[in-house]
Amino acid sequence: GFESPWGTGFPGWHLECSVMSRALLGQPFDIHTGGIDHIPVHHNNEIAQSEAAYNSPLANFWLHNEFLTVSDSKMAKSEDNQTTLSDLGEKFSPLAYRYLLLMAHYRTPVNFSLEALEAAQNAYRKLKEAIATWPKGGSINAKYKKDFQSALENDLSSPEALSVVWKLVKDEEVSSADRRATLLDFDQVLGLNLIENEFLNVPKNILELGEKRKMAKDKGDFEEADKIREEIVGLGYEIRDVGETFVISKR
């Protein structure tokens, strides 16, 4: 910073942001986001220069997110505590990471760990399995849609929204077809791309083997069921029992 007749000044990228915002979004625009570290200097500079130039608010709403932390310290290059995409890409889905972020409110720090990411991936996997085992043709459940919307209207409470998701998934009083339709409606907001998943893109011959294995199990012929499982594995797929049905995915 530097001293001036008006107090301490901070040179930086403030002007570029004001110019780009007005050129691309107009003024005022609806929502301005950014990290909490931008509140005291950068965003105040944007507001001061934009409102002085055009006598209009810069944005109607300001949403400031907390930091992603590692071992409770901010993830930053200077701290030498970064995890890169190449470190994670082979084991984890990018959308599992998105699920991890949805588990915390945007104004709450997210403490990153491989264990937390693995738990998020397991939860994400269960949602995809549910979509794969539920039939099409249902209708959106009005009560759950209202609860989901109420969670989002509560300062974008994504953890509360996920709580509604899991209540829906476990609510057997709602038909599985309606649960499917409702969950896919929620996913337009969550952005987890549940309809495009590995459990729905299994070749017909592999699915037929899965059905044969289920028939063998239902008859109590577990030796035959195990034999069919090994055949499925040999073809590069894995099969897992889920309640009264099963899911198959690429290994």
Sine and cosine of phi, psi and omega as CSV:
sin_phi,cos_phi,sin_psi,cos_psi,sin_omega,cos_omega
0.00,0.00,0.08,-1.00,0.02,-1.00
-0.53,-0.85,0.43,-0.90,-0.01,-1.00
-1.00,0.09,0.57,-0.82,0.05,-1.00
-0.56,-0.83,0.15,-0.99,0.04,-1.00
-0.87,0.49,-0.31,0.95,-0.06,-1.00
-0.97,-0.26,0.10,1.00,-0.03,-1.00
0.88,-0.48,-0.19,-0.98,-0.02,-1.00
-0.96,0.26,0.75,-0.66,0.01,-1.00
-0.95,-0.30,0.41,-0.91,-0.02,-1.00
-0.76,-0.65,0.94,-0.33,0.09,-1.00
-0.94,0.34,0.41,-0.91,-0.01,-1.00
0.19,-0.98,-0.42,-0.91,-0.13,-0.99
-0.99,-0.14,0.34,0.94,-0.12,-0.99
-0.89,0.46,-0.69,0.72,-0.08,-1.00
-0.90,0.43,-0.65,0.76,0.01,-1.00
-0.85,0.53,-0.66,0.75,-0.05,-1.00
-0.92,0.39,-0.65,0.76,0.04,-1.00
-0.89,0.45,-0.69,0.73,-0.03,-1.00
-0.91,0.41,-0.73,0.68,-0.02,-1.00
-0.91,0.41,-0.65,0.76,-0.01,-1.00
-0.86,0.51,-0.74,0.67,-0.04,-1.00
-0.93,0.38,-0.64,0.76,-0.05,-1.00
-0.92,0.40,-0.62,0.78,-0.11,-0.99
-0.99,-0.12,-0.47,0.88,-0.12,-0.99
-0.88,-0.48,-0.26,0.96,-0.11,-0.99
0.99,0.11,0.01,-1.00,0.00,-1.00
-0.54,-0.84,0.84,-0.55,0.02,1.00
-0.98,0.17,0.45,-0.89,0.19,-0.98
-0.96,-0.27,0.13,-0.99,-0.22,-0.98
-0.96,0.30,-0.85,0.53,-0.18,-0.98
-0.76,-0.65,0.79,-0.61,0.11,-0.99
-0.93,-0.37,0.82,-0.58,0.00,-1.00
-0.92,-0.39,0.16,-0.99,0.04,-1.00
0.32,-0.95,0.21,-0.98,0.02,-1.00
-0.96,0.27,0.37,-0.93,-0.02,-1.00
-0.89,0.46,-0.39,0.92,0.00,-1.00
-0.94,0.34,-0.23,0.97,0.01,-1.00
-1.00,0.04,-0.14,0.99,-0.09,-1.00
-0.89,0.46,-0.80,0.60,-0.19,-0.98
-0.94,0.33,-0.48,0.88,-0.10,-0.99
-0.87,-0.50,-0.91,0.42,-0.18,-0.98
-0.89,0.46,-0.78,0.63,-0.07,-1.00
-0.94,0.33,-0.57,0.82,0.08,-1.00
-0.90,0.43,-0.60,0.80,0.07,-1.00
-0.91,0.41,-0.69,0.72,0.04,-1.00
-0.84,0.55,-0.73,0.68,-0.03,-1.00
-0.88,0.48,-0.74,0.67,-0.08,-1.00
-0.87,0.50,-0.75,0.66,-0.09,-1.00
-0.97,0.24,-0.61,0.80,-0.02,-1.00
-0.93,0.36,-0.68,0.73,-0.04,-1.00
-0.96,0.29,-0.54,0.84,0.06,-1.00
-0.93,0.37,-0.60,0.80,-0.05,-1.00
-0.96,0.29,-0.59,0.80,-0.17,-0.99
-0.83,-0.56,0.06,1.00,0.05,-1.00
0.78,0.63,0.70,0.72,-0.02,-1.00
-0.49,-0.87,0.55,-0.84,0.07,-1.00
-0.84,0.54,0.52,-0.85,0.04,-1.00
-0.97,0.25,-0.72,0.69,-0.04,-1.00
-0.58,-0.82,0.46,-0.89,-0.01,-1.00
-0.99,0.15,-0.56,0.83,-0.01,-1.00
-0.70,-0.72,0.60,-0.80,0.03,-1.00
-0.87,-0.49,0.84,-0.54,0.02,-1.00
-0.89,-0.45,0.91,-0.41,-0.03,-1.00
-0.94,-0.34,0.85,-0.52,-0.04,-1.00
-1.00,-0.04,0.51,-0.86,0.09,-1.00
-0.97,0.24,0.04,-1.00,-0.07,-1.00
-1.00,0.10,0.45,-0.89,0.29,-0.96
-1.00,0.08,0.83,-0.55,-0.09,-1.00
-0.89,-0.45,0.36,-0.93,0.12,-0.99
-0.80,-0.60,0.86,-0.50,-0.08,-1.00
0.81,0.59,0.63,0.78,0.08,-1.00
0.93,0.37,0.30,0.95,0.15,-0.99
-0.85,-0.53,0.45,-0.89,-0.08,-1.00
-0.88,0.47,0.71,-0.71,0.10,-1.00
-0.96,0.29,0.85,-0.53,-0.04,-1.00
-0.38,-0.93,0.48,-0.88,0.02,-1.00
-0.87,0.49,-0.62,0.78,-0.03,-1.00
-0.92,0.40,-0.39,0.92,0.00,-1.00
-1.00,0.01,-0.11,0.99,-0.02,-1.00
0.81,0.58,0.65,0.76,-0.01,-1.00
-0.80,-0.60,0.45,0.89,-0.02,-1.00
-0.98,0.17,0.55,-0.84,0.21,-0.98
-0.91,-0.41,0.81,-0.59,-0.08,-1.00
-1.00,-0.04,0.31,-0.95,0.03,-1.00
-0.87,0.50,-0.61,0.79,-0.01,-1.00
-0.91,0.41,-0.47,0.89,0.06,-1.00
-0.92,0.39,-0.54,0.84,-0.17,-0.99
-0.97,-0.22,-0.40,0.92,-0.23,-0.97
-0.85,0.52,-0.56,0.83,-0.06,-1.00
-0.97,0.25,-0.45,0.89,-0.10,-0.99
-0.97,-0.22,-0.49,0.87,-0.14,-0.99
-0.85,-0.53,0.55,-0.84,0.10,-0.99
-0.98,0.19,0.65,-0.76,0.10,-0.99
-0.83,0.56,-0.53,0.85,-0.01,-1.00
-0.97,0.24,-0.34,0.94,0.16,-0.99
-0.92,0.38,-0.61,0.79,0.08,-1.00
-0.91,0.43,-0.65,0.76,0.07,-1.00
-0.86,0.51,-0.68,0.74,0.03,-1.00
-0.87,0.49,-0.66,0.75,0.03,-1.00
-0.84,0.54,-0.69,0.72,0.00,-1.00
-0.93,0.37,-0.56,0.83,0.02,-1.00
-0.92,0.38,-0.36,0.93,-0.02,-1.00
-0.94,0.33,-0.29,0.96,0.01,-1.00
-0.88,-0.48,0.57,-0.82,0.09,-1.00
-0.91,0.42,0.55,-0.83,-0.08,-1.00
-0.89,0.46,-0.36,0.93,0.04,-1.00
-0.99,-0.11,0.26,0.97,0.05,-1.00
-0.88,-0.47,0.72,-0.70,0.03,-1.00
-0.87,0.50,0.59,-0.81,0.08,-1.00
-0.95,-0.30,0.89,-0.46,0.01,-1.00
-1.00,-0.02,0.94,-0.33,-0.09,-1.00
-0.99,0.16,0.70,-0.72,0.16,-0.99
-0.45,-0.89,0.38,-0.92,0.05,-1.00
-0.89,0.45,-0.56,0.83,0.02,-1.00
-0.91,0.42,-0.67,0.74,0.02,-1.00
-0.91,0.41,-0.63,0.78,0.01,-1.00
-0.92,0.38,-0.61,0.80,0.03,-1.00
-0.91,0.40,-0.65,0.76,0.06,-1.00
-0.89,0.45,-0.65,0.76,0.04,-1.00
-0.90,0.43,-0.64,0.77,0.01,-1.00
-0.91,0.41,-0.61,0.79,0.03,-1.00
-0.90,0.43,-0.67,0.74,0.02,-1.00
-0.91,0.41,-0.67,0.74,0.03,-1.00
-0.88,0.48,-0.66,0.75,0.02,-1.00
-0.87,0.49,-0.66,0.75,-0.01,-1.00
-0.90,0.44,-0.60,0.80,0.05,-1.00
-0.90,0.43,-0.67,0.75,0.01,-1.00
-0.92,0.39,-0.61,0.79,0.05,-1.00
-0.89,0.45,-0.65,0.76,0.01,-1.00
-0.87,0.49,-0.73,0.68,0.02,-1.00
-0.85,0.53,-0.63,0.78,-0.06,-1.00
-0.95,0.33,-0.46,0.89,-0.07,-1.00
-0.99,-0.12,-0.25,0.97,0.00,-1.00
-1.00,0.02,0.59,-0.81,-0.03,-1.00
-0.97,0.23,0.37,-0.93,0.07,-1.00
-0.98,0.18,0.11,-0.99,0.15,-0.99
1.00,-0.09,0.12,0.99,-0.02,-1.00
-1.00,0.08,-0.01,-1.00,0.02,-1.00
-0.87,-0.49,0.43,-0.90,0.00,-1.00
-0.95,0.32,0.78,-0.63,0.00,-1.00
-0.97,0.23,0.87,-0.49,-0.12,-0.99
-0.91,0.43,-0.64,0.77,-0.03,-1.00
-0.90,0.44,-0.74,0.68,-0.02,-1.00
-0.93,0.37,-0.57,0.82,0.04,-1.00
-0.90,0.44,-0.65,0.76,0.02,-1.00
-0.91,0.42,-0.68,0.74,0.01,-1.00
-0.90,0.44,-0.63,0.77,0.01,-1.00
-0.91,0.42,-0.70,0.72,0.00,-1.00
-0.91,0.42,-0.62,0.79,0.02,-1.00
-0.89,0.46,-0.62,0.79,0.04,-1.00
-0.89,0.45,-0.69,0.73,-0.01,-1.00
-0.93,0.38,-0.56,0.83,0.00,-1.00
-0.97,0.26,-0.22,0.98,0.08,-1.00
-1.00,0.05,0.92,0.39,0.03,-1.00
0.83,0.55,0.70,0.71,0.02,-1.00
0.77,0.63,0.79,0.61,-0.03,-1.00
-0.98,0.22,1.00,0.06,-0.01,-1.00
-0.91,0.42,-0.57,0.82,0.08,-1.00
-0.88,0.47,-0.64,0.77,0.04,-1.00
-0.91,0.41,-0.61,0.79,0.04,-1.00
-0.91,0.42,-0.65,0.76,0.04,-1.00
-0.91,0.41,-0.54,0.84,0.06,-1.00
-0.89,0.46,-0.65,0.76,0.06,-1.00
-0.90,0.43,-0.64,0.77,0.02,-1.00
-0.84,0.55,-0.75,0.66,-0.08,-1.00
-0.96,0.29,-0.51,0.86,0.13,-0.99
-0.88,0.47,-0.67,0.75,0.04,-1.00
-0.89,0.45,-0.73,0.68,-0.04,-1.00
-0.85,0.53,-0.61,0.79,-0.09,-1.00
-1.00,-0.02,-0.11,0.99,-0.08,-1.00
-0.99,0.10,0.99,-0.11,-0.04,-1.00
-0.98,0.22,-0.09,1.00,0.11,-0.99
-0.97,0.25,-0.30,0.95,0.11,-0.99
-1.00,-0.08,0.74,-0.67,-0.03,-1.00
-0.86,0.51,0.50,-0.87,-0.02,-1.00
-0.89,0.47,-0.55,0.83,0.04,-1.00
-0.91,0.40,-0.65,0.76,0.03,-1.00
-0.94,0.35,-0.59,0.81,0.06,-1.00
-0.89,0.46,-0.66,0.75,0.02,-1.00
-0.88,0.48,-0.76,0.66,-0.02,-1.00
-0.88,0.47,-0.65,0.76,-0.03,-1.00
-0.94,0.34,-0.67,0.74,0.00,-1.00
-0.90,0.43,-0.64,0.77,0.04,-1.00
-0.92,0.39,-0.53,0.85,0.09,-1.00
-0.91,0.41,-0.69,0.72,0.06,-1.00
-0.86,0.50,-0.58,0.82,-0.10,-1.00
-0.93,0.37,-0.27,0.96,0.12,-0.99
-0.90,0.44,-0.42,0.91,0.06,-1.00
-1.00,-0.10,-0.70,0.71,-0.07,-1.00
-0.93,0.37,-0.53,0.85,0.04,-1.00
0.93,0.37,0.56,0.83,-0.01,-1.00
-1.00,-0.07,-0.02,1.00,0.08,-1.00
0.79,0.61,0.75,0.66,-0.09,-1.00
-0.91,0.42,-0.44,0.90,-0.06,-1.00
-0.96,0.26,-0.37,0.93,0.01,-1.00
-0.97,-0.26,1.00,0.02,-0.02,-1.00
-0.60,-0.80,0.28,-0.96,-0.16,-0.99
-0.92,0.39,-0.29,0.96,-0.01,-1.00
-0.99,0.15,-0.22,0.98,-0.02,-1.00
-0.97,-0.23,-0.07,1.00,-0.08,-1.00
-0.86,-0.51,0.81,0.59,-0.02,-1.00
-0.96,-0.27,0.75,-0.66,-0.01,-1.00
-0.83,0.56,0.49,-0.87,-0.07,-1.00
-0.86,0.52,-0.65,0.76,-0.04,-1.00
-0.92,0.40,-0.52,0.85,0.04,-1.00
-0.95,0.31,-0.67,0.75,0.05,-1.00
-0.88,0.48,-0.62,0.78,0.02,-1.00
-0.90,0.44,-0.61,0.79,0.08,-1.00
-0.90,0.43,-0.61,0.79,0.05,-1.00
-0.88,0.47,-0.65,0.76,0.03,-1.00
-0.91,0.41,-0.66,0.75,0.03,-1.00
-0.88,0.47,-0.65,0.76,0.02,-1.00
-0.90,0.43,-0.66,0.75,0.02,-1.00
-0.89,0.46,-0.66,0.75,0.03,-1.00
-0.89,0.46,-0.65,0.76,0.02,-1.00
-0.90,0.43,-0.67,0.74,0.02,-1.00
-0.90,0.43,-0.68,0.73,-0.01,-1.00
-0.88,0.48,-0.50,0.86,0.03,-1.00
-1.00,0.09,-0.10,1.00,-0.03,-1.00
0.99,0.10,0.19,0.98,0.00,-1.00
-1.00,-0.02,0.97,0.23,-0.11,-0.99
-0.96,0.29,-0.43,0.90,0.05,-1.00
-0.91,0.42,-0.69,0.73,0.05,-1.00
-0.92,0.40,-0.64,0.77,0.01,-1.00
-0.88,0.48,-0.67,0.74,0.02,-1.00
-0.91,0.41,-0.60,0.80,0.02,-1.00
-0.90,0.44,-0.68,0.74,0.00,-1.00
-0.93,0.37,-0.61,0.79,0.07,-1.00
-0.84,0.54,-0.71,0.70,0.01,-1.00
-0.89,0.46,-0.57,0.82,0.04,-1.00
-0.91,0.41,-0.67,0.74,0.03,-1.00
-0.89,0.46,-0.70,0.71,0.02,-1.00
-0.88,0.47,-0.65,0.76,0.01,-1.00
-0.89,0.46,-0.42,0.91,0.03,-1.00
-1.00,0.01,0.07,1.00,0.09,-1.00
1.00,-0.06,0.35,0.94,0.00,-1.00
-0.80,-0.60,0.29,-0.96,0.12,-0.99
-0.80,-0.60,0.52,-0.85,-0.03,-1.00
-0.83,-0.55,0.65,-0.76,-0.02,-1.00
-0.66,-0.75,0.71,-0.70,0.03,-1.00
-0.97,0.25,0.71,-0.71,0.05,-1.00
-0.73,-0.68,0.98,-0.20,-0.05,-1.00
0.88,0.47,-0.81,-0.58,-0.01,-1.00
-1.00,0.03,0.01,1.00,-0.04,-1.00
-0.78,-0.63,-0.38,-0.92,-0.04,-1.00
-0.50,-0.87,0.30,-0.95,0.13,-0.99
-0.77,-0.63,0.56,-0.83,0.03,-1.00
-0.83,-0.55,0.66,-0.75,0.05,-1.00
-0.60,-0.80,0.34,-0.94,0.04,-1.00
-0.92,0.39,0.67,-0.74,0.02,-1.00
-0.97,0.26,0.00,0.00,0.00,0.00
